[in-house]
Amino acid sequence: MTVADPAAPRKRSAREVLREIRQPKVAVMLALGFASGLPFLLTANTFGYWLRDDGTSLVAIGFISWVGFAYAFKVYWSPLVDRIDVPLLGRLGRRRGWMLLCQLLVTIGLLGMAAVGTAGGLAAIGAFALLTAFASATQDIAIDAWRIEAASDPDEVGLMTSAAQVGYRIALLVTDALIIAAAARVGWPLSYVGMAVLMALCTIATLFAAEPGRAVTVLRDKPPLWTLRGLADAVIGPFIDFFAKHKAAGLVMLLMVALYRLPDFVMGPMYNPYYHDLGLSKDTVAWVRGSFGLVATFAGIAASGVSAVRLGLLPTLVVGLVLEGFGTAAFALLSVHADAPTFAAVMTLDAFAQSFAGVALVTYMSSLTSLGYTATQYAMLSSTYALLGKFLKGFSGVAVDTLTATHGLLGAYAVAFVATGLTAIPPLLLLLLLWRVQHLGRKSAAPG
């Protein structure tokens, strides 16, 4: 069994790094990262807060979170994004055309959620949430492909990934902190209208983006999609290429990726209902996320980037996973001490852990893709890491509701968070296996 060992980027001077950061495409990537992150919580955790505020049961909140399956299933339509231009918008280029279409659909979906509200019934608001999630997942396919293809070399992939993660995390703070403060003052529907306006503004970044040319030659040489050979290459080719490159280790990689974000995903729909049931005010939640959470997020992104360069991707993934497990389990402390200082400490640890782990995983998955199959291969990897977590989180409300009978409501939350933190152990063992295989591969390849 062999394992990919992407070459470590050479160490660059501070002047070189600053010169690259000033590139226009880095600023565009920052904005596109924001566009990618903006809809995510609006159909997930923040949506759950809105539903809980309006008296929706935890069981219903857990199940309606399954609209997020759009992110897990996007691999099935990613070949279309890889190989087909959007009608009319195709003149912008394949990547930009798909991004613009999806941004417009996300805007419509958010406005629909605001218009029907919870008063219109869970089915109606859930349908608009599904539209938003589907358009957002498709946008991610195009943005991820643009991020990898717009980079001129592997070093720039890391730089573009960091810029994307900064934008993404800023969007998460806006939709996890600013919107809560806004909802306390103007209500949830108007707050969602504000998010729709922000999404519409993100189209400016798409218009300023330059269509990447790195993969154009490779894609031009491929057979047309409407031929049998072309269809097979678009649908099956990415998977054949992936396993031809990584051999049996590819299965271990996919399993590790599938389990890596479980500590973050499984209890996702319960975070905001937990704060609600703890009695924390919206202003407290928004303030802590927007201050301590913001600083910790940027620190985690920077620390992960430095770790990847100094230690390598697999060691960085190990550190991120350990941090994830402890960060999730730490929320159990709030069931005992729900004061502002404890909440700030737990939120700081979690924000640092999630941003650190997120950058590590995205950089690792990006290193495994091939030109010509960028969108589909990355969608395969990102769908893999989302699928199991998206499925299990649907039962998070059932778990808390069931445990409440024996542990009380807050005790049930605490047990569930600790158990979720322990889900970091299986992927940790797989990472150690990959690390060992990589070490043996280097040893066998060494001369003499």
C-alpha positions in Angstrom: 0.0 0.0 0.0 1.4 3.4 -1.0 0.3 6.8 0.1 0.6 10.2 -1.6 3.3 12.4 -0.1 2.8 15.8 -1.7 6.1 17.7 -1.8 6.5 20.1 1.0 6.5 23.7 -0.2 9.9 25.5 -0.1 10.4 28.0 2.5 9.9 31.5 1.2 11.1 34.9 2.4 8.7 37.3 4.0 9.0 39.5 1.0 7.9 36.7 -1.4 4.9 35.8 0.8 3.8 39.5 1.0 4.2 39.8 -2.8 1.9 36.8 -3.3 -0.7 37.9 -0.8 -1.0 41.2 -2.8 -2.1 39.3 -5.9 -5.7 40.3 -7.0 -6.7 36.6 -7.2 -6.0 36.2 -3.5 -8.4 39.0 -2.7 -10.9 37.4 -5.0 -10.4 34.1 -3.3 -11.1 35.7 0.1 -14.4 37.1 -1.2 -15.3 33.7 -2.9 -14.5 32.0 0.4 -17.0 34.3 2.1 -19.6 33.5 -0.6 -19.0 29.8 0.1 -19.3 30.0 3.8 -22.3 32.4 4.0 -25.2 30.0 3.2 -23.8 27.0 5.2 -25.0 27.9 8.8 -28.1 29.6 7.4 -29.5 26.1 6.5 -27.8 24.4 9.5 -27.0 25.6 13.1 -28.3 29.2 12.7 -31.4 27.9 11.1 -31.8 25.6 14.1 -31.6 28.6 16.4 -34.4 30.3 14.5 -36.5 27.1 14.7 -35.9 26.6 18.4 -36.7 30.3 19.1 -40.1 29.7 17.5 -40.8 26.6 19.6 -39.8 23.8 17.2 -38.9 20.5 18.8 -35.3 19.2 19.0 -36.4 16.1 17.0 -37.7 18.2 14.1 -34.6 20.5 14.2 -32.4 17.4 13.9 -34.3 15.9 11.0 -34.6 19.2 9.1 -30.9 19.5 9.3 -30.8 16.8 6.6 -31.2 19.5 4.0 -27.4 19.6 4.4 -27.2 16.3 2.6 -26.9 18.5 -0.5 -23.2 19.0 0.5 -22.7 15.3 0.9 -24.3 14.3 -2.5 -22.7 17.0 -4.6 -20.3 14.5 -6.1 -23.1 13.1 -8.2 -23.6 16.2 -10.2 -20.0 17.5 -10.0 -19.1 16.0 -13.4 -21.6 18.4 -15.0 -19.9 21.4 -13.3 -16.5 20.0 -14.5 -17.5 19.5 -18.1 -20.5 21.7 -19.1 -20.9 25.4 -19.4 -24.0 27.1 -17.9 -26.4 28.3 -20.7 -26.1 32.1 -21.3 -23.7 32.5 -18.4 -21.2 30.3 -20.0 -19.7 33.3 -21.8 -18.1 34.2 -18.4 -16.2 30.9 -18.4 -17.2 27.5 -17.0 -16.2 28.1 -13.4 -17.5 31.7 -13.2 -20.7 30.9 -14.9 -21.6 28.2 -12.4 -20.6 30.4 -9.5 -22.8 33.3 -10.6 -25.8 31.0 -11.3 -25.5 29.4 -7.8 -25.1 32.8 -6.0 -28.3 34.0 -7.6 -30.1 30.8 -6.5 -28.8 31.1 -3.0 -30.1 34.7 -2.8 -33.5 33.5 -4.0 -33.5 30.7 -1.4 -32.7 32.9 1.5 -35.3 35.4 0.5 -37.8 32.6 0.3 -36.9 31.4 3.8 -37.4 34.9 5.1 -40.7 35.3 3.2 -42.5 32.1 4.4 -40.9 32.0 7.9 -41.8 29.3 10.4 -45.4 30.5 10.2 -45.6 29.0 6.7 -44.9 25.6 8.0 -41.7 23.5 8.3 -42.3 22.0 4.8 -42.3 25.4 3.1 -39.3 26.9 4.8 -37.5 23.5 4.6 -38.0 23.5 0.8 -36.4 26.9 0.5 -33.6 25.8 2.8 -33.1 22.8 0.5 -32.8 25.1 -2.5 -30.3 27.2 -0.7 -28.2 24.2 0.4 -28.3 22.6 -3.1 -27.2 25.9 -4.8 -24.6 26.5 -2.1 -23.2 22.9 -2.5 -23.0 23.4 -6.3 -21.3 26.8 -5.8 -18.7 25.0 -3.6 -17.9 22.6 -6.5 -17.1 25.5 -8.8 -15.3 27.6 -6.2 -13.1 24.7 -5.1 -12.2 23.9 -8.7 -11.4 27.6 -9.3 -9.2 27.8 -6.1 -7.1 24.8 -7.2 -6.9 25.7 -10.9 -6.2 29.4 -10.4 -3.1 28.6 -8.4 0.0 28.4 -10.6 1.8 25.9 -8.4 1.3 23.7 -5.2 2.6 26.6 -3.0 -0.1 28.9 -4.3 -2.7 26.2 -3.6 -1.8 26.5 0.1 -2.0 30.3 -0.2 -5.4 30.3 -2.0 -6.7 27.7 0.5 -5.7 29.9 3.4 -7.4 32.9 1.8 -10.5 30.9 1.1 -10.6 29.7 4.7 -10.3 33.2 6.1 -13.2 34.3 4.0 -15.2 31.2 4.8 -14.6 31.7 8.6 -15.6 35.3 8.4 -18.8 34.3 6.8 -19.4 31.7 9.6 -18.9 34.4 12.2 -21.3 36.7 10.4 -24.0 33.9 10.2 -23.2 32.6 13.6 -22.8 35.9 15.6 -23.9 39.0 13.7 -27.1 37.5 12.6 -28.0 36.4 16.1 -27.5 40.0 17.4 -29.6 41.2 14.5 -32.4 38.7 15.1 -32.6 39.9 18.7 -33.5 43.3 17.4 -35.3 43.0 14.0 -36.3 39.3 14.1 -35.1 36.3 12.1 -36.9 37.0 8.7 -35.3 40.5 8.3 -32.0 39.1 9.4 -32.2 36.5 6.6 -33.1 39.2 4.1 -29.8 41.0 5.2 -27.9 37.7 4.5 -29.5 37.5 1.1 -28.3 41.0 0.3 -24.8 40.0 1.3 -25.0 36.9 -1.0 -26.1 39.1 -3.9 -23.0 41.3 -3.3 -20.8 38.3 -3.6 -21.6 38.1 -7.3 -19.1 41.1 -7.6 -16.3 38.8 -6.7 -17.3 36.3 -9.4 -17.4 39.1 -12.0 -13.9 40.2 -11.0 -12.5 36.7 -11.0 -10.3 35.6 -13.9 -11.3 32.3 -15.5 -8.4 29.9 -14.7 -6.5 28.5 -17.7 -4.5 25.8 -16.1 -6.9 23.0 -16.9 -8.2 24.3 -20.2 -5.7 22.4 -22.3 -6.3 19.2 -20.4 -10.1 19.5 -20.7 -9.9 20.4 -24.4 -8.1 17.1 -25.1 -10.9 15.1 -23.4 -13.7 13.5 -25.6 -17.0 15.4 -25.7 -19.3 14.7 -22.9 -22.2 13.6 -25.2 -20.1 10.7 -26.5 -20.1 7.4 -24.6 -16.3 7.7 -24.0 -16.7 11.3 -22.9 -19.5 10.4 -20.4 -17.4 7.5 -19.0 -14.4 9.8 -18.6 -16.4 12.5 -16.8 -18.3 10.1 -14.5 -15.8 7.2 -13.9 -12.5 8.8 -15.0 -11.9 10.9 -11.8 -12.3 7.8 -9.6 -10.0 5.6 -11.8 -7.4 8.4 -11.8 -7.6 8.8 -8.0 -7.1 5.1 -7.2 -4.5 4.7 -9.9 -2.5 7.4 -8.2 -3.0 6.4 -4.6 -3.5 2.6 -4.9 -5.0 0.8 -1.8 -4.1 3.8 0.4 -6.9 5.7 -1.4 -9.5 3.6 0.5 -7.8 4.5 3.9 -7.7 8.1 2.8 -11.4 8.2 2.0 -12.3 6.5 5.3 -10.2 8.9 7.3 -11.7 11.9 5.4 -15.2 10.5 6.0 -14.6 10.4 9.8 -12.4 13.5 10.2 -15.1 16.1 10.9 -17.5 14.0 13.0 -16.6 15.9 16.2 -17.7 19.1 14.4 -20.7 17.7 12.5 -22.6 15.3 14.7 -23.9 17.8 17.3 -24.0 20.7 14.9 -27.8 21.2 15.0 -27.8 21.2 18.8 -25.2 24.0 19.4 -27.6 27.0 19.2 -30.6 25.2 20.9 -28.1 24.3 23.7 -27.3 28.0 24.1 -31.0 28.8 24.1 -31.7 26.2 26.7 -28.7 27.3 28.9 -30.4 30.7 29.0 -27.5 32.6 27.3 -28.7 35.8 25.7 -28.3 36.3 22.0 -26.1 39.3 22.7 -23.8 37.2 24.8 -23.5 34.5 22.1 -23.0 37.1 19.4 -20.4 39.1 21.4 -18.3 36.1 22.4 -18.3 34.7 18.8 -17.5 38.0 17.3 -14.6 38.8 19.7 -13.0 35.7 21.2 -14.2 33.5 18.4 -12.9 35.8 15.7 -9.4 36.0 17.2 -9.3 32.3 17.8 -10.4 31.5 14.2 -7.7 33.6 12.6 -5.1 32.2 15.0 -6.2 28.6 14.1 -5.9 29.3 10.4 -2.4 30.8 10.8 -1.3 28.0 13.1 -2.5 25.3 10.7 -0.7 26.9 7.8 2.5 27.2 9.7 2.2 23.6 11.0 1.6 22.2 7.5 4.8 23.9 6.2 6.9 23.0 9.3 5.5 19.6 10.2 3.8 18.3 7.1 0.2 17.6 6.3 -0.4 14.3 8.1 1.1 15.6 11.5 -1.0 18.7 11.1 -4.1 16.6 10.5 -3.3 14.7 13.7 -3.0 17.9 15.8 -6.3 19.2 14.2 -8.2 16.0 15.1 -7.0 16.0 18.7 -8.0 19.7 19.0 -11.4 18.9 17.4 -12.2 16.2 19.9 -11.3 18.2 22.9 -13.0 21.3 21.5 -16.3 19.5 21.1 -16.2 17.7 24.4 -15.5 20.9 26.2 -19.1 22.1 25.6 -20.2 19.7 28.3 -18.6 22.1 30.8 -21.3 24.6 30.1 -23.9 22.3 31.6 -22.2 22.9 35.0 -20.9 26.5 34.5 -22.8 28.5 31.9 -21.3 31.9 32.9 -19.8 34.2 30.3 -16.1 33.5 31.1 -16.6 29.7 30.7 -18.6 30.2 27.6 -15.8 32.4 26.2 -13.1 29.9 27.0 -15.0 27.0 25.4 -15.9 29.0 22.4 -12.2 30.1 22.0 -11.0 26.5 22.1 -13.7 25.3 19.7 -13.1 28.2 17.2 -9.3 27.6 17.2 -9.8 23.8 16.8 -12.3 24.0 14.0 -10.4 26.5 11.9 -7.1 24.6 12.5 -8.6 21.3 11.5 -10.6 22.8 8.6 -7.5 24.3 6.9 -5.5 21.1 7.4 -8.2 19.0 5.8 -8.9 21.3 2.9 -5.2 21.6 2.1 -4.8 17.8 2.3 -7.8 17.1 0.0 -6.6 19.7 -2.5 -3.2 18.0 -2.7 -4.9 14.8 -3.8 -6.7 16.1 -6.9 -5.6 16.0 -10.6 -6.0 18.6 -13.3 -8.9 17.7 -15.7 -10.8 16.1 -12.8 -10.4 18.9 -10.2 -14.1 19.6 -9.5 -15.2 16.0 -9.5 -12.3 14.6 -7.4 -12.5 17.4 -4.8 -16.3 17.0 -4.7 -15.8 13.3 -4.1 -13.4 14.0 -1.2 -15.6 16.8 0.3 -18.7 14.7 -0.1 -17.0 11.8 1.6 -16.2 14.0 4.7 -19.7 15.4 4.8 -21.8 12.3 4.2 -21.6 10.4 7.5 -21.6 13.5 9.6 -24.6 14.9 7.8 -26.5 11.7 8.3 -25.6 11.3 12.0 -26.4 14.9 12.9 -30.0 14.3 11.9 -30.3 12.1 15.0 -28.7 14.6 17.3 -32.1 15.9 18.5 -33.3 12.3 19.1 -30.1 11.5 21.1 -30.5 14.6 23.4 -34.3 14.0 23.7 -33.7 10.3 24.7 -31.0 11.1 27.2 -33.1 13.8 28.9 -35.2 11.1 30.6 -32.3 9.8 32.6 -29.8 12.8 32.7 -32.1 15.9 32.6 -31.9 18.3 29.6 -28.5 19.9 30.3 -27.0 16.5 31.4 -28.2 15.0 28.1 -26.5 17.8 26.2 -23.3 17.2 28.2 -23.2 13.4 27.6 -23.9 13.9 23.9 -21.1 16.4 23.5 -18.5 14.2 25.3 -19.6 11.2 23.2 -19.2 13.2 20.0 -15.8 14.4 21.1 -14.7 10.7 21.3 -15.6 10.2 17.7 -12.1 11.7 17.0 -10.5 8.4 18.0 -11.2 6.2 14.9 -9.9 8.8 12.3 -6.9 9.4 14.6 -6.0 5.7 14.3 -6.3 5.9 10.5 -4.1 9.0 10.3 -1.4 7.2 12.3 -1.7 4.3 9.9 -1.3 6.6 6.9 1.6 8.3 8.6 3.3 4.9 9.2 2.8 3.9 5.6 4.2 7.1 4.3 7.3 6.7 6.5 7.8 3.1 5.2 7.3 4.3 1.6 10.0 7.0 2.1 12.3 4.4 3.7 11.9 1.9 0.8 12.4 4.6 -1.8 15.6 5.8 -0.2 18.8 4.8 -2.1 20.9 2.1 -0.6 
